[in-house]
Amino acid sequence: MRHLLIASFIAAHPVAASSAQEVEDEAHRLDRLRTQQLNRQAAAVVDRRDDRGAAREANDARRDYAAARAAYQRRMAEWRARVDACMNGVYEACDQR
């Protein structure tokens, strides 16, 4: 008996859901559609903002990398000059670090 009640409840539940959907009036449907549209527009704004932020971060990373690479090249050029001077007999250059 109890199983029969549960089965009848489960069988009646989709009917109740579909009848509730049929009851939705036009104003509610338009409100729901407008809310969905506003949510899509807001998501598009967030996506554009995130894309700009990502591009800005990428540009910052490129600029930082270029500056670090230039500093490295300067240090290496100074080191090579000291090594050359040391090899050519300028022994003061050998002691620099």
N, C-alpha and C positions, 0 to 999 in steps of 0.2 A: 504494500500500500504506500509506504513511504517513498519507494522508488518511483512509483507512478506519479506521486505529487511532484517530485523533483523533475521528472521527465516532462510533465505538463508545464511546469514553470519555465524550463529551458525552451520548450517549444513556443511558449507564449511570449518570451522575452524579445525575440527578433521582431515579432509583430508590433509590440509596443514601441520599439525603436523606430520602425518604419512609419508608424502612425504619428510619432512625434515629429519626424522629418516632414511629413505631409502638412502638419499643423503650422510649420514655420511660415510666418506671414512675409509679405513682400518687403516691408520696412526692415525687418530683421535680416532678411537675405541681403538687402542692399547694404546694410551696416556691416555685415560679415564680409562681403566682397570689398567694401571700402577699406576695412581694417586690413585685409590681406594685401590690398594694393599699397597702402601706407607702409606696411611691414616690408614689402618688396623694395619700395623706394628708399626706406631707411637702410636696408641691407646694402643697396647699391651705393649709397653715400658712404657707408662704413668701408665697403670694399675699395672705393676710390681713395678714401683717406689712407687706408692701410697700404695701398699701392704707392701713393706718394711718399709715405713714410719709409717704405722699404727702399724706394729709389733713392731717397735722401740718405738713408743709412748706407746703401751701397756706394754712393758718391763719397760719403765720409770715409768709408773703408778704403776706397781707391786712393783718395787724397792722403790718408794716413800711411798707406803702403808706399806710395810714391815718395813721401817725405822720409820714411824709414829707409827706403832703398837708396835715396840720395845721400843720406847721412852715412850709410854703410859704405857707399862708393867713395865718399870723402875720406872716411877713416882708412879704407884700404889703400887709397892713393897716397895718403900720408905715410902709412906703414911701408908701402913699396919704395917711396922716396927715401925713408930712413934706411931700409935694407940696402938699397943701391948705394947710398952714401957710406954706410958701414963697409960694404964690399969694396968701395973705392978708396978706403983708407981714412975716412972721416970717422974716427973712433968714438967721438962724442955722440954720434947718431946711434951707435950700438947700445949705449946705456939707456936710451929713452924707451919708455914703455907706454 
